[in-house]
Amino acid sequence: MAQITNAAFAPDPFAGDGLLEAPDHQDPLRQAQDMMYDAWEADTKRERIALARQALKISDLCADAYLLLAEEEAKDIIQARKYYEQAVDAGRQALGDALFEDAEGDFWLVLETRPFMRAKAALAQTLWDLGERQEAAEHVKHMLQLNPGDNQGMRTILKSWLFTLNDFAGVEELLVEYEEDSLAEWCYSKAFLMFRQSGAKSSGAIRVLKHAVETNHFVPDLLLGTKRMPKSLPPHYSIGSKEEAIIYVDQNRENWSATKGALQWLAENR
């Protein structure tokens, strides 16, 4: 496992004193990546797409160029998926197989891995939206294996997906791996899991729910619809705040609503 402690000073895995020797493709890839910085700052969609295309002419291993095309040029979700798949493949080839083994556990801290990880996240979401849900979840599981620190916040997305897939063992494993008892996301998820596993009469589930309500009392009203959700999500939140509740409910209300008796149980035991 790579011993990397600070992303800002992470060794270049393609430099001679980094994790790996420099592959032949790295200089063109660096040039292509530099062009992508220009693309992101360009004023118009046409300019951004043109720069992404130029970046791919320099190096077809530039994952961020495919990402931009998926977001800016794709005419539908099918075309976007193709670009995201190309981005993931390009990112993997650019990094090389050895890095996936050497940097596992600290993957995000190697700066060159980030286009690949961005591509994985985008592809996973697209697959989920297309109904290929098990494959989507597997992508996120792989991301967390590579980067348990989860700088991208994928664990909350995966937890919601696993509920939808009725993978309660997977949810429980995730809740144990990332134990965060002060967060509404984790406290309400524990209560919901116990309800799904043990039913409405479970004293343990009710006890966990009451603790969740103590952690954030805004969640029940938003889940039950007695308070309206805003049209847009807040950019940030603090623990116990309404903003935290909004983010939790936005991601989890579908599972609560689809589970018979869950909202009634919440209303009776809040």
Backbone as numpy.savetxt, mean C-alpha at the origin, in Angstrom:
# Nx Ny Nz CAx CAy CAz Cx Cy Cz
20.87 -10.13 5.12 20.02 -8.93 5.12 20.90 -7.69 5.12
20.57 -6.74 4.31 21.35 -5.51 4.24 21.18 -4.70 5.51
22.27 -4.18 6.00 22.23 -3.34 7.20 22.21 -1.89 6.78
21.03 -1.34 6.63 20.86 0.04 6.18 20.03 0.76 7.22
20.50 1.87 7.72 19.81 2.52 8.82 19.19 3.85 8.44
19.59 4.43 7.33 19.07 5.75 6.98 18.94 5.85 5.48
17.70 6.12 5.02 17.45 6.15 3.57 18.30 7.20 2.88
18.54 8.32 3.54 19.28 9.40 2.90 20.72 9.00 2.61
21.25 8.04 3.38 22.63 7.64 3.22 22.74 6.19 2.78
21.64 5.66 2.22 21.66 4.26 1.78 22.67 4.10 0.66
23.50 3.03 0.70 24.46 2.81 -0.37 23.78 2.53 -1.68
24.38 3.01 -2.74 23.88 2.71 -4.08 24.20 1.26 -4.39
23.17 0.40 -4.58 23.45 -1.01 -4.79 24.15 -1.29 -6.10
24.22 -0.29 -6.97 24.86 -0.49 -8.24 26.24 0.16 -8.29
26.66 0.75 -7.19 27.98 1.35 -7.13 28.98 0.31 -6.66
30.26 0.53 -6.95 31.26 -0.46 -6.61 31.35 -0.75 -5.13
31.09 0.25 -4.25 31.19 0.01 -2.81 29.83 -0.23 -2.20
28.79 -0.49 -3.00 27.46 -0.77 -2.47 27.23 -2.25 -2.34
25.98 -2.65 -2.48 25.63 -4.04 -2.28 26.05 -4.91 -3.47
25.99 -4.35 -4.68 26.24 -5.13 -5.87 27.17 -4.38 -6.80
27.79 -5.15 -7.70 28.57 -4.52 -8.75 27.61 -3.87 -9.75
28.08 -2.81 -10.43 27.20 -2.05 -11.32 26.87 -2.84 -12.57
25.56 -3.11 -12.81 25.18 -3.72 -14.09 25.44 -2.74 -15.24
25.59 -3.29 -16.43 25.90 -2.45 -17.58 24.80 -1.43 -17.88
23.56 -1.75 -17.49 22.46 -0.88 -17.87 22.31 0.33 -16.96
23.14 0.46 -15.91 22.81 1.44 -14.89 22.99 2.89 -15.33
24.00 3.19 -16.14 24.17 4.58 -16.54 23.00 5.08 -17.38
22.53 4.35 -18.38 21.32 4.79 -19.10 20.10 4.89 -18.19
19.99 3.98 -17.23 18.84 4.03 -16.33 18.88 5.28 -15.47
20.05 5.66 -15.01 20.16 6.90 -14.23 19.75 8.10 -15.09
20.16 8.11 -16.34 19.77 9.21 -17.23 18.26 9.23 -17.42
17.68 8.06 -17.59 16.24 7.99 -17.76 15.51 8.46 -16.51
16.03 8.09 -15.34 15.41 8.51 -14.09 15.51 10.02 -13.91
16.63 10.59 -14.29 16.77 12.04 -14.23 15.73 12.72 -15.12
15.46 12.12 -16.26 14.44 12.69 -17.16 13.06 12.60 -16.54
12.83 11.57 -15.73 11.53 11.44 -15.06 11.33 12.54 -14.03
12.39 12.99 -13.39 12.24 14.13 -12.47 11.75 15.36 -13.23
12.26 15.54 -14.45 11.78 16.64 -15.29 10.32 16.41 -15.69
9.98 15.16 -15.97 8.62 14.85 -16.38 7.62 15.19 -15.28
7.93 14.83 -14.05 7.01 15.09 -12.95 6.80 16.58 -12.73
7.79 17.38 -13.09 7.69 18.82 -12.89 7.12 19.55 -14.11
6.89 18.84 -15.19 6.38 19.47 -16.40 4.96 19.99 -16.19
4.63 21.06 -16.89 3.36 21.74 -16.67 2.16 21.04 -17.30
2.36 20.37 -18.41 1.23 19.79 -19.12 1.35 18.27 -19.23
0.19 17.64 -19.41 0.17 16.18 -19.59 0.98 15.79 -20.82
0.82 16.54 -21.91 1.55 16.22 -23.14 3.05 16.22 -22.90
3.53 17.21 -22.18 4.97 17.28 -21.89 5.40 16.10 -21.01
4.60 15.77 -20.02 4.96 14.68 -19.12 5.03 13.35 -19.86
4.05 13.11 -20.72 4.04 11.86 -21.49 5.22 11.81 -22.44
5.51 12.92 -23.10 6.63 12.96 -24.05 7.95 12.67 -23.34
8.14 13.24 -22.16 9.38 13.00 -21.41 9.47 11.56 -20.93
8.34 10.98 -20.54 8.34 9.58 -20.14 8.73 8.69 -21.32
8.21 9.00 -22.49 8.55 8.25 -23.69 10.05 8.38 -24.01
10.57 9.57 -23.85 12.00 9.77 -24.07 12.83 8.98 -23.07
12.37 8.95 -21.82 13.08 8.19 -20.79 13.15 6.71 -21.16
12.06 6.16 -21.70 12.05 4.75 -22.08 12.95 4.48 -23.29
13.14 5.48 -24.15 14.08 5.31 -25.26 15.51 5.24 -24.74
15.78 5.94 -23.66 17.11 5.90 -23.05 17.32 4.56 -22.33
16.29 4.15 -21.56 16.35 2.86 -20.87 14.94 2.32 -20.70
14.72 1.14 -21.26 13.40 0.52 -21.11 13.22 -0.14 -19.75
14.17 0.07 -18.85 14.06 -0.43 -17.48 13.64 0.66 -16.50
13.18 1.78 -17.02 12.75 2.90 -16.17 11.31 2.69 -15.72
11.13 2.10 -14.55 9.80 1.76 -14.05 8.91 2.99 -13.89
9.49 4.09 -13.43 8.68 5.29 -13.21 8.10 5.84 -14.50
8.74 5.60 -15.62 8.20 6.06 -16.90 6.92 5.31 -17.23
6.92 3.99 -17.02 5.69 3.21 -17.24 4.60 3.65 -16.26
4.99 3.96 -15.05 4.01 4.43 -14.06 3.33 5.71 -14.53
4.12 6.64 -15.02 3.54 7.90 -15.48 2.60 7.65 -16.66
2.99 6.78 -17.57 2.12 6.48 -18.71 0.81 5.83 -18.26
0.89 4.99 -17.25 -0.34 4.37 -16.72 -1.28 5.42 -16.17
-0.73 6.42 -15.53 -1.56 7.43 -14.87 -1.99 8.55 -15.82
-1.18 8.82 -16.83 -1.44 9.99 -17.68 -1.92 9.63 -19.09
-1.50 8.48 -19.60 -1.79 8.16 -21.00 -2.82 7.05 -21.17
-2.90 6.12 -20.22 -3.79 4.96 -20.36 -5.23 5.40 -20.56
-5.90 4.80 -21.52 -7.29 5.16 -21.84 -8.29 4.44 -20.96
-7.88 3.31 -20.37 -8.77 2.56 -19.50 -7.93 1.74 -18.53
-8.61 1.04 -17.63 -7.91 0.30 -16.58 -7.13 -0.88 -17.15
-7.55 -1.42 -18.28 -6.85 -2.54 -18.89 -5.48 -2.08 -19.41
-5.47 -0.94 -20.07 -4.20 -0.40 -20.55 -3.32 0.03 -19.38
-3.93 0.59 -18.36 -3.16 0.97 -17.17 -2.51 -0.26 -16.55
-3.26 -1.35 -16.48 -2.70 -2.58 -15.92 -1.46 -3.01 -16.70
-1.54 -2.95 -18.02 -0.39 -3.35 -18.84 0.83 -2.51 -18.51
0.63 -1.20 -18.39 1.75 -0.33 -18.05 2.30 -0.66 -16.65
1.41 -0.90 -15.69 1.87 -1.22 -14.35 2.65 -2.53 -14.33
2.19 -3.50 -15.11 2.93 -4.77 -15.19 4.31 -4.55 -15.82
4.38 -3.71 -16.84 5.67 -3.38 -17.43 6.57 -2.67 -16.43
5.97 -1.81 -15.61 6.74 -1.09 -14.59 7.34 -2.06 -13.58
6.53 -3.01 -13.12 7.03 -4.00 -12.16 8.15 -4.83 -12.77
7.95 -5.30 -14.00 8.97 -6.12 -14.66 10.26 -5.32 -14.87
10.10 -4.07 -15.31 11.28 -3.23 -15.53 12.03 -2.99 -14.22
11.27 -2.71 -13.15 11.90 -2.47 -11.86 12.65 -3.69 -11.35
12.06 -4.85 -11.54 12.73 -6.09 -11.09 14.02 -6.32 -11.87
13.95 -6.16 -13.18 15.16 -6.37 -13.99 16.24 -5.36 -13.65
15.83 -4.12 -13.41 16.81 -3.08 -13.10 17.56 -3.37 -11.80
16.85 -3.93 -10.83 17.47 -4.20 -9.53 18.32 -5.46 -9.56
17.88 -6.46 -10.30 18.61 -7.72 -10.33 18.17 -8.64 -9.19
18.21 -9.93 -9.44 17.69 -10.89 -8.47 18.42 -10.85 -7.14
19.73 -10.62 -7.17 20.52 -10.68 -5.93 20.06 -9.66 -4.91
19.65 -8.49 -5.36 19.25 -7.45 -4.42 18.00 -7.84 -3.63
17.10 -8.59 -4.24 15.89 -8.99 -3.55 16.22 -9.87 -2.34
17.28 -10.62 -2.44 17.71 -11.44 -1.31 18.55 -10.63 -0.34
19.49 -9.85 -0.85 20.41 -9.13 0.02 19.74 -8.04 0.83
18.73 -7.38 0.26 18.12 -6.22 0.93 16.77 -6.53 1.55
16.34 -7.79 1.52 15.04 -8.12 2.11 15.02 -7.73 3.59
13.96 -7.04 3.96 13.83 -6.54 5.33 14.13 -5.05 5.43
14.98 -4.56 4.54 15.32 -3.13 4.52 15.17 -2.57 3.10
14.28 -3.15 2.35 14.23 -2.91 0.91 14.01 -1.45 0.57
13.07 -0.80 1.23 12.72 0.59 0.90 13.89 1.53 1.16
14.79 1.16 2.05 15.90 2.03 2.39 16.98 2.06 1.31
16.93 1.14 0.38 17.77 1.22 -0.80 17.00 2.05 -1.83
17.48 3.24 -2.09 16.69 4.21 -2.85 16.26 3.69 -4.22
17.11 2.88 -4.83 16.81 2.40 -6.18 15.64 1.43 -6.22
15.20 0.93 -5.08 14.07 -0.01 -5.07 12.71 0.70 -5.17
12.69 1.98 -4.97 11.40 2.66 -4.79 10.54 2.70 -6.05
11.10 2.87 -7.25 10.22 2.76 -8.42 9.53 1.40 -8.50
10.26 0.34 -8.21 9.66 -1.00 -8.21 8.55 -1.10 -7.18
8.78 -0.58 -5.98 7.77 -0.67 -4.92 6.55 0.19 -5.24
6.76 1.34 -5.84 5.62 2.16 -6.28 4.81 1.41 -7.34
5.52 0.75 -8.24 4.84 0.00 -9.30 4.05 -1.18 -8.72
4.62 -1.87 -7.74 3.93 -2.99 -7.10 2.63 -2.53 -6.46
2.69 -1.41 -5.76 1.50 -0.89 -5.08 0.41 -0.53 -6.09
0.81 0.13 -7.18 -0.17 0.54 -8.20 -0.76 -0.67 -8.90
0.07 -1.66 -9.21 -0.44 -2.86 -9.87 -1.39 -3.62 -8.95
-1.04 -3.72 -7.67 -1.90 -4.43 -6.72 -3.29 -3.78 -6.66
-3.34 -2.46 -6.57 -4.62 -1.78 -6.50 -5.43 -1.99 -7.79
-4.75 -1.96 -8.91 -5.43 -2.15 -10.19 -6.00 -3.57 -10.30
-5.22 -4.56 -9.89 -5.70 -5.94 -9.91 -6.91 -6.10 -9.00
-6.86 -5.46 -7.85 -8.00 -5.52 -6.93 -9.24 -4.93 -7.58
-9.08 -3.78 -8.21 -10.21 -3.12 -8.86 -10.77 -3.95 -10.01
-9.91 -4.76 -10.62 -10.35 -5.62 -11.72 -10.94 -6.93 -11.24
-10.96 -7.15 -9.93 -11.53 -8.36 -9.38 -10.55 -9.50 -9.21
-9.28 -9.27 -9.54 -8.25 -10.31 -9.37 -7.64 -10.14 -7.98
-8.44 -10.45 -6.99 -8.18 -10.00 -5.63 -7.12 -10.82 -4.90
-7.09 -12.11 -5.13 -6.06 -12.91 -4.48 -4.67 -12.52 -4.98
-4.56 -12.32 -6.29 -3.28 -11.89 -6.85 -2.87 -10.53 -6.31
-3.84 -9.63 -6.17 -3.55 -8.31 -5.62 -2.99 -8.43 -4.20
-3.62 -9.26 -3.38 -3.16 -9.44 -2.00 -1.76 -10.03 -1.96
-1.46 -10.95 -2.88 -0.14 -11.58 -2.89 0.95 -10.55 -3.19
0.65 -9.60 -4.06 1.62 -8.53 -4.34 1.93 -7.75 -3.07
0.90 -7.43 -2.31 1.13 -6.63 -1.09 1.86 -7.46 -0.04
1.53 -8.72 0.07 2.26 -9.58 1.01 3.74 -9.61 0.67
4.05 -9.68 -0.62 5.45 -9.67 -1.03 6.12 -8.35 -0.68
5.40 -7.24 -0.84 5.95 -5.94 -0.47 6.29 -5.88 1.01
5.42 -6.42 1.85 5.67 -6.40 3.29 6.78 -7.35 3.68
6.96 -8.41 2.92 8.08 -9.31 3.15 9.40 -8.60 2.85
9.41 -7.87 1.75 10.61 -7.12 1.38 10.87 -5.98 2.34
9.80 -5.32 2.77 9.94 -4.11 3.58 8.95 -4.13 4.74
9.26 -4.89 5.81 8.34 -4.97 6.95 8.06 -3.62 7.60
8.97 -2.67 7.44 8.74 -1.33 7.99 7.57 -0.62 7.34
7.18 -1.05 6.16 5.97 -0.61 5.47 5.87 0.91 5.37
6.87 1.52 4.76 6.87 2.97 4.57 5.71 3.45 3.71
5.13 2.58 2.92 4.04 2.96 2.02 2.66 2.77 2.63
2.58 2.23 3.84 1.29 2.06 4.49 0.42 0.98 3.86
1.03 -0.06 3.35 0.28 -1.10 2.64 -0.41 -2.08 3.59
0.02 -2.15 4.84 -0.56 -3.14 5.75 -2.04 -2.87 6.02
-2.44 -1.62 6.07 -3.86 -1.33 6.31 -4.71 -1.71 5.11
-4.17 -1.50 3.91 -4.88 -1.91 2.70 -5.01 -3.43 2.67
-3.91 -4.12 2.95 -3.93 -5.58 2.94 -4.92 -6.12 3.96
-4.97 -5.52 5.13 -5.88 -6.00 6.18 -7.33 -5.92 5.70
-7.70 -4.82 5.10 -9.05 -4.68 4.58 -9.33 -5.71 3.49
-8.35 -5.93 2.62 -8.52 -6.92 1.55 -8.68 -8.32 2.11
-7.90 -8.65 3.13 -7.98 -9.99 3.69 -9.35 -10.24 4.33
-9.93 -9.22 4.95 -11.30 -9.36 5.44 -12.25 -9.69 4.30
-12.11 -8.98 3.19 -12.98 -9.22 2.04 -12.80 -10.65 1.52
-11.58 -11.16 1.59 -11.29 -12.50 1.11 -11.61 -13.58 2.15
-12.14 -13.14 3.31 -12.44 -14.06 4.41 -11.21 -14.82 4.89
-10.07 -14.21 4.75 -8.82 -14.80 5.22 -8.56 -14.29 6.65
-9.30 -14.84 7.60 -9.21 -14.36 8.98 -7.86 -14.70 9.61
-7.28 -15.84 9.22 -5.96 -16.20 9.73 -4.93 -15.16 9.27
-5.07 -14.72 8.03 -4.17 -13.69 7.52 -4.33 -12.37 8.23
-5.59 -12.00 8.53 -5.85 -10.77 9.28 -5.22 -10.87 10.67
-5.44 -11.99 11.33 -4.90 -12.16 12.68 -3.39 -12.09 12.69
-2.77 -12.71 11.71 -1.30 -12.66 11.61 -0.82 -11.23 11.42
-1.53 -10.47 10.61 -1.15 -9.08 10.36 -1.33 -8.23 11.61
-2.41 -8.44 12.35 -2.67 -7.68 13.56 -1.61 -7.95 14.63
-1.11 -9.18 14.66 -0.05 -9.53 15.62 1.28 -8.94 15.18
1.56 -9.04 13.88 2.83 -8.55 13.35 2.97 -7.04 13.54
1.87 -6.31 13.38 1.90 -4.85 13.51 0.94 -4.44 14.63
1.28 -4.79 15.83 0.40 -4.50 16.97 0.45 -3.00 17.28
-0.68 -2.34 17.09 -0.75 -0.89 17.25 -2.05 -0.55 17.99
-2.07 -0.82 19.29 -3.30 -0.74 20.08 -3.82 0.68 20.28
-3.03 1.67 19.91 -3.50 3.05 20.08 -4.21 3.57 18.83
-4.19 2.82 17.76 -4.76 3.28 16.50 -6.15 2.72 16.27
-7.07 3.56 15.80 -8.42 3.10 15.49 -8.40 1.97 14.47
-7.54 2.09 13.49 -7.44 1.08 12.44 -7.27 -0.31 13.02
-6.40 -0.43 13.99 -6.10 -1.75 14.56 -7.14 -2.15 15.60
-7.57 -1.23 16.44 -8.53 -1.57 17.50 -9.87 -2.01 16.94
-10.41 -1.27 15.98 -11.68 -1.64 15.38 -11.55 -2.92 14.54
-10.40 -3.10 13.93 -10.19 -4.32 13.15 -10.15 -5.54 14.06
-9.55 -5.42 15.22 -9.55 -6.53 16.17 -10.98 -6.87 16.60
-11.77 -5.85 16.89 -13.16 -6.08 17.29 -13.95 -6.73 16.17
-13.78 -6.23 14.96 -14.50 -6.78 13.81 -14.10 -8.23 13.56
-12.80 -8.52 13.70 -12.33 -9.89 13.51 -12.96 -10.82 14.53
-12.99 -10.39 15.80 -13.58 -11.23 16.84 -15.07 -11.44 16.60
-15.76 -10.41 16.12 -17.17 -10.57 15.77 -17.34 -11.59 14.65
-16.51 -11.49 13.63 -16.60 -12.42 12.50 -16.32 -13.85 12.95
-15.41 -14.01 13.89 -15.02 -15.34 14.32 -15.95 -15.92 15.38
-16.43 -15.07 16.30 -17.12 -15.58 17.49 -18.59 -15.20 17.57
-19.03 -14.21 16.78 -20.43 -13.84 16.79 -20.76 -12.71 17.73
-22.01 -12.27 17.68 -22.45 -11.07 18.39 -22.46 -11.24 19.91
-22.56 -12.47 20.39 -22.68 -12.69 21.83 -21.34 -12.86 22.52
-20.26 -12.78 21.77 -18.94 -12.97 22.35 -18.60 -11.82 23.29
-18.40 -12.15 24.56 -18.04 -11.11 25.54 -16.67 -10.51 25.22
-15.78 -11.36 24.67 -14.46 -10.85 24.30 -14.54 -9.84 23.19
-15.38 -10.12 22.19 -15.53 -9.18 21.08 -16.12 -7.86 21.55
-17.10 -7.93 22.46 -17.71 -6.70 22.99 -16.70 -5.90 23.78
-15.89 -6.57 24.54 -14.86 -5.89 25.34 -13.86 -5.18 24.43
-13.44 -5.86 23.38 -12.49 -5.26 22.45 -13.13 -4.09 21.71
-14.42 -4.20 21.38 -15.12 -3.10 20.72 -15.18 -1.87 21.62
-15.48 -2.09 22.88 -15.57 -0.94 23.81 -14.21 -0.25 23.93
-13.14 -1.04 23.93 -11.81 -0.43 23.94 -11.58 0.38 22.67
-12.04 -0.14 21.54 -11.89 0.59 20.28 -12.63 1.92 20.32
-13.82 1.92 20.88 -14.60 3.15 20.98 -13.90 4.15 21.88
-13.28 3.66 22.95 -12.51 4.55 23.82 -11.32 5.15 23.07
-10.76 4.38 22.14 -9.62 4.86 21.36 -10.03 5.95 20.38
-11.19 5.75 19.73 -11.70 6.76 18.81 -13.22 6.65 18.76
-13.91 7.61 19.37 -15.37 7.55 19.49 -16.09 8.10 18.26
-15.34 8.58 17.27 -15.96 9.10 16.05 -16.35 7.99 15.07
-15.70 6.85 15.17 -15.89 5.80 14.17 -17.33 5.29 14.09
-18.00 4.94 15.21 -19.34 4.36 15.09 -20.33 5.21 14.32
-20.39 6.50 14.60 -21.36 7.35 13.90 -21.10 7.37 12.39
-19.83 7.36 12.01 -19.51 7.37 10.58 -19.83 6.02 9.93
-19.56 4.94 10.64 -19.89 3.62 10.11 -21.40 3.42 10.00
-22.12 3.89 11.01 -23.58 3.71 11.05 -24.33 4.69 10.17
-23.64 5.73 9.71 -24.27 6.71 8.84 -25.02 7.80 9.57
-24.90 7.86 10.89 -25.55 8.94 11.63 -24.76 10.25 11.51
-23.52 10.15 11.07 -22.72 11.31 10.69 -22.23 11.09 9.28
-22.22 12.14 8.47 -21.83 12.02 7.08 -20.31 11.98 6.91
-19.90 11.18 5.96 -18.50 11.18 5.55 -18.25 12.39 4.66
-17.08 12.99 4.74 -16.77 14.12 3.85 -16.56 13.64 2.42
-16.57 14.58 1.50 -16.40 14.23 0.09 -14.95 13.87 -0.25
-14.01 14.38 0.54 -12.60 14.07 0.29 -11.93 13.66 1.60
-10.89 12.86 1.49 -10.19 12.36 2.67 -9.25 13.43 3.22
-9.07 13.46 4.53 -8.12 14.41 5.11 -6.69 14.04 4.74
-5.82 15.03 4.59 -4.43 14.74 4.21 -3.60 14.16 5.34
-4.06 14.35 6.57 -3.32 13.83 7.73 -4.29 13.68 8.89
-3.83 13.05 9.96 -4.71 12.87 11.12 -3.87 12.71 12.38
-4.50 12.88 13.52 -3.89 12.58 14.80 -4.68 11.46 15.46
-4.05 10.75 16.37 -4.68 9.61 17.03 -5.90 10.08 17.82
-7.00 9.39 17.64 -8.24 9.71 18.33 -9.09 10.78 17.67
-8.64 11.29 16.54 -9.33 12.41 15.89 -10.42 11.93 14.94
-11.27 12.86 14.54 -12.29 12.56 13.55 -11.64 12.20 12.22
-10.54 12.85 11.91 -9.84 12.57 10.66 -9.35 11.12 10.62
-8.86 10.64 11.75 -8.44 9.23 11.80 -9.64 8.32 11.55
-10.77 8.65 12.14 -11.98 7.85 11.96 -12.42 7.84 10.50
-12.34 8.98 9.84 -12.74 9.09 8.43 -11.90 8.15 7.57
-10.60 8.15 7.81 -9.71 7.31 7.03 -10.01 5.83 7.28
-10.26 5.46 8.54 -10.59 4.07 8.83 -11.88 3.66 8.14
-12.91 4.48 8.28 -14.23 4.13 7.74 -14.19 4.07 6.22
-13.48 4.98 5.59 -13.38 4.96 4.14 -12.85 3.63 3.63
-11.92 3.07 4.33 -11.28 1.84 3.87 -11.99 0.58 4.34
-12.82 0.67 5.38 -13.35 -0.54 5.99 -14.88 -0.66 6.02
-15.60 0.39 5.63 -17.05 0.34 5.78 -17.69 -0.71 4.87
-17.08 -0.99 3.73 -17.64 -2.01 2.83 -17.69 -3.37 3.52
-16.62 -3.70 4.25 -16.59 -4.98 4.96 -17.61 -5.01 6.10
-17.73 -3.92 6.85 -18.72 -3.87 7.91 -20.14 -4.00 7.33
-20.41 -3.26 6.28 -21.76 -3.27 5.69 -22.12 -4.63 5.10
-21.13 -5.32 4.56 -21.38 -6.60 3.91 -21.50 -7.76 4.89
-21.16 -7.52 6.15 -21.19 -8.59 7.15 -22.51 -8.54 7.91
-23.30 -9.57 7.77 -24.62 -9.62 8.38 -24.54 -9.41 9.90
-25.29 -8.42 10.38 -25.39 -8.16 11.80 -24.28 -7.32 12.40
-23.25 -7.00 11.61 -22.10 -6.29 12.17 -22.46 -4.88 12.61
-23.19 -4.13 11.79 -23.53 -2.76 12.14 -24.55 -2.72 13.30
-25.44 -3.67 13.32 -26.40 -3.75 14.44 -25.64 -4.03 15.76
-24.69 -4.93 15.67 -23.86 -5.26 16.84 -23.08 -4.02 17.31
-22.54 -3.28 16.36 -21.82 -2.05 16.69 -22.76 -1.06 17.37
-23.94 -0.87 16.81 -24.90 0.09 17.38 -25.32 -0.30 18.79
-25.47 -1.58 19.05 -25.94 -2.04 20.36 -24.86 -2.03 21.42
-23.62 -2.07 21.02 -22.53 -2.24 22.00 -21.52 -1.10 22.00
-21.82 -0.03 21.30 -20.87 1.07 21.20 -20.70 1.76 22.55
